[in-house]
Amino acid sequence: MRLLPTLKQEAVLPFVLFVTLILLSTVSLAKNTANFPLPNALQSDVRFWSRVYTEVTTNEGLIHDKEQLNIIYARLSFSPGSSYRERQKIVKKKKKHYQKILQDLATKPHIRLSRQHKQVKALWPKNSTKSVFRAAAKRIRFQLGQADRFKRGLVRSGRWLPFIKNEFKTLGIPVELAALPHVESSFRSDAKSHAGAAGLWQFTRLCELIMLWMSD
């Protein structure tokens, strides 16, 4: 069972940064921006993942540009209980819809723009060229919301965090690392991934062998 959506490589850092900022909001390290800087280049990406994990539920999702995460074309809503196939059909149709609009902006600059064409064009800088829209038509991506799932993980973490932090202090391990299960398993002790990782920390068999070797 996949607990978290697959993240594109270019989006992993902003997502992890967002989660860390949320979970360390009461820690002095996070309060001191000199110790925990937020580069300007990542701010729009952090805002995107903030929406995904605090506003948009698993019955919703965002159609967006996979490189420019501040470019969001639409917010979709699914019927509760709808199947994966039904949702994929809706997503595919919407992605094709916006792909067509971007292709129009790239190949037909003199056409009379519809309201939706104008809305999409307004999302991009005014000096955007045809090549920008042509490239964007190939980068449309869907991101499922995670707000309700993340909230449940926050609730579950109350059972584990006191023990984990106490053990980390005893072992001299930074307690901030106790936040990692939010990313790995959403604090589900029975979590299993398609790659065979299991538990709160999503350890694989190789990880277990390494830990056993280190403990000898």
C-alpha positions as CSV (number, residue, x, y, z in Angstrom):
1,M,0.0,0.0,0.0
2,R,1.4,3.4,-1.0
3,L,0.9,5.8,1.9
4,L,2.4,8.8,0.2
5,P,2.2,9.9,-3.4
6,T,5.3,9.3,-5.6
7,L,7.3,12.6,-5.5
8,K,9.2,13.7,-8.6
9,Q,13.0,14.0,-7.8
10,E,12.9,17.8,-8.3
11,A,10.1,18.1,-5.7
12,V,11.5,16.0,-2.9
13,L,13.6,18.7,-1.3
14,P,10.8,21.3,-1.1
15,F,8.4,18.7,0.3
16,V,10.9,17.4,3.0
17,L,11.7,21.1,3.8
18,F,8.0,21.8,4.3
19,V,7.4,18.8,6.5
20,T,10.5,19.7,8.6
21,L,9.3,23.3,9.0
22,I,5.9,22.2,10.2
23,L,7.1,19.6,12.6
24,L,9.9,21.8,14.1
25,S,7.7,24.9,14.4
26,T,8.1,24.7,18.2
27,V,11.8,24.0,18.2
28,S,14.3,26.9,18.6
29,L,16.3,25.7,15.6
30,A,13.3,26.3,13.3
31,K,12.5,29.6,14.9
32,N,16.0,30.9,14.1
33,T,16.1,31.5,10.4
34,A,19.8,31.9,10.5
35,N,20.1,28.3,11.6
36,F,17.3,27.0,9.4
37,P,17.2,29.2,6.2
38,L,14.4,29.0,3.6
39,P,16.0,29.9,0.2
40,N,13.8,32.2,-1.9
41,A,14.0,29.8,-4.8
42,L,12.2,27.1,-2.7
43,Q,9.4,29.3,-1.2
44,S,6.9,28.7,-4.0
45,D,7.6,25.0,-3.9
46,V,7.1,24.9,-0.1
47,R,3.8,26.8,-0.5
48,F,2.7,24.1,-3.0
49,W,3.4,21.2,-0.7
50,S,1.9,23.2,2.2
51,R,-1.4,23.2,0.3
52,V,-1.1,19.5,-0.6
53,Y,-0.6,18.5,3.1
54,T,-2.8,21.0,4.9
55,E,-5.6,22.1,2.5
56,V,-6.3,19.5,-0.2
57,T,-7.7,16.2,0.9
58,T,-7.4,12.7,-0.7
59,N,-10.7,13.3,-2.4
60,E,-9.1,16.3,-4.3
61,G,-6.0,17.0,-6.3
62,L,-4.1,19.7,-8.2
63,I,-3.3,19.8,-11.9
64,H,0.0,21.7,-12.1
65,D,3.3,22.2,-13.9
66,K,5.7,19.7,-12.6
67,E,8.7,22.1,-12.6
68,Q,7.0,25.4,-11.8
69,L,4.9,24.3,-8.8
70,N,3.4,27.7,-8.4
71,I,1.6,27.2,-11.7
72,I,-1.6,25.4,-10.7
73,Y,-4.2,25.0,-13.5
74,A,-7.1,23.4,-11.6
75,R,-8.2,21.8,-8.3
76,L,-10.2,18.6,-8.9
77,S,-12.7,17.1,-6.6
78,F,-13.6,13.4,-6.6
79,S,-16.8,11.7,-5.4
80,P,-16.0,9.9,-2.0
81,G,-15.6,6.2,-2.7
82,S,-14.8,6.6,-6.4
83,S,-12.5,4.0,-7.7
84,Y,-8.9,4.6,-8.8
85,R,-9.9,4.0,-12.4
86,E,-12.7,6.5,-12.2
87,R,-10.4,9.1,-10.8
88,Q,-7.7,8.4,-13.4
89,K,-10.2,8.9,-16.1
90,I,-11.1,12.4,-14.7
91,V,-7.4,13.3,-14.3
92,K,-6.5,12.2,-17.8
93,K,-9.4,14.2,-19.3
94,K,-8.4,17.4,-17.4
95,K,-4.7,17.0,-18.3
96,K,-5.6,16.7,-22.0
97,H,-7.8,19.8,-21.6
98,Y,-5.0,22.0,-20.3
99,Q,-2.5,20.5,-22.7
100,K,-4.7,21.6,-25.6
101,I,-4.9,25.1,-24.2
102,L,-1.2,25.4,-23.8
103,Q,-0.6,24.0,-27.3
104,D,-3.0,26.6,-28.6
105,L,-1.0,29.3,-26.9
106,A,2.1,27.9,-28.4
107,T,1.0,27.4,-32.0
108,K,-1.9,29.8,-32.5
109,P,-0.8,33.1,-30.9
110,H,-3.3,35.1,-33.0
111,I,-6.4,33.2,-32.2
112,R,-9.2,34.8,-30.2
113,L,-8.5,33.7,-26.7
114,S,-11.3,32.1,-24.7
115,R,-11.8,32.9,-21.0
116,Q,-9.9,29.7,-20.1
117,H,-7.1,30.5,-22.5
118,K,-6.7,33.9,-20.9
119,Q,-6.7,32.4,-17.4
120,V,-4.0,29.9,-18.2
121,K,-1.9,32.5,-20.0
122,A,-2.2,34.8,-16.9
123,L,-0.6,32.1,-14.8
124,W,2.7,32.6,-16.7
125,P,5.0,35.7,-16.9
126,K,3.8,38.3,-19.4
127,N,6.9,37.8,-21.6
128,S,6.4,34.0,-21.9
129,T,7.2,32.8,-25.5
130,K,5.6,30.2,-27.6
131,S,8.4,27.8,-26.6
132,V,7.5,28.2,-23.0
133,F,3.9,27.1,-23.5
134,R,5.0,24.3,-25.8
135,A,7.3,22.9,-23.1
136,A,4.7,23.4,-20.5
137,A,2.2,21.3,-22.4
138,K,4.5,18.3,-21.8
139,R,4.9,19.0,-18.1
140,I,1.3,18.8,-16.8
141,R,1.1,16.7,-13.6
142,F,-1.5,15.7,-11.1
143,Q,-0.9,15.7,-7.4
144,L,-3.4,14.0,-5.0
145,G,-4.1,15.9,-1.8
146,Q,-2.9,14.5,1.5
147,A,-4.4,16.8,4.2
148,D,-6.7,14.3,5.8
149,R,-4.0,11.5,5.7
150,F,-1.4,13.8,7.1
151,K,-3.8,14.9,9.9
152,R,-4.3,11.3,10.9
153,G,-0.6,10.8,11.0
154,L,-0.2,13.7,13.4
155,V,-2.8,12.1,15.6
156,R,-1.1,8.7,15.5
157,S,2.3,10.3,16.2
158,G,1.1,11.2,19.7
159,R,1.4,7.5,20.6
160,W,5.0,7.2,19.5
161,L,6.8,10.5,19.7
162,P,7.4,10.7,23.5
163,F,9.0,7.2,23.5
164,I,11.1,7.9,20.3
165,K,12.3,11.2,21.5
166,N,13.3,9.8,24.9
167,E,15.2,7.0,23.3
168,F,16.9,9.4,20.9
169,K,18.0,11.6,23.8
170,T,19.4,8.5,25.6
171,L,21.4,7.5,22.5
172,G,22.5,11.0,21.7
173,I,20.6,11.2,18.4
174,P,19.0,14.5,17.3
175,V,15.4,14.4,18.4
176,E,14.4,16.2,15.2
177,L,14.9,12.9,13.4
178,A,11.8,11.7,15.2
179,A,9.8,13.5,12.6
180,L,10.9,11.2,9.8
181,P,8.0,8.7,10.1
182,H,5.6,11.5,9.0
183,V,7.3,11.2,5.6
184,E,8.0,7.5,5.7
185,S,4.8,5.9,7.0
186,S,2.6,8.6,8.4
187,F,3.3,6.8,11.8
188,R,1.6,3.6,10.8
189,S,3.3,0.7,12.5
190,D,1.8,-1.7,9.9
191,A,2.9,0.3,6.9
192,K,4.3,-1.7,4.0
193,S,5.5,-0.3,0.7
194,H,5.6,-1.8,-2.8
195,A,9.4,-2.0,-2.4
196,G,9.2,-4.2,0.7
197,A,9.9,-1.5,3.2
198,A,8.0,-1.9,6.5
199,G,7.1,-0.3,9.8
200,L,7.2,3.3,11.0
201,W,10.7,3.9,9.6
202,Q,10.1,1.9,6.4
203,F,13.2,-0.2,6.9
204,T,14.1,-2.7,4.2
205,R,15.8,-6.1,4.8
206,L,19.1,-4.5,3.8
207,C,18.6,-1.8,6.5
208,E,17.9,-4.4,9.1
209,L,21.1,-6.4,8.2
210,I,23.2,-3.2,8.4
211,M,21.7,-2.3,11.8
212,L,22.4,-5.8,13.1
213,W,25.9,-5.6,11.9
214,M,26.5,-2.2,13.5
215,S,25.0,-3.5,16.8
216,D,27.5,-6.4,17.0
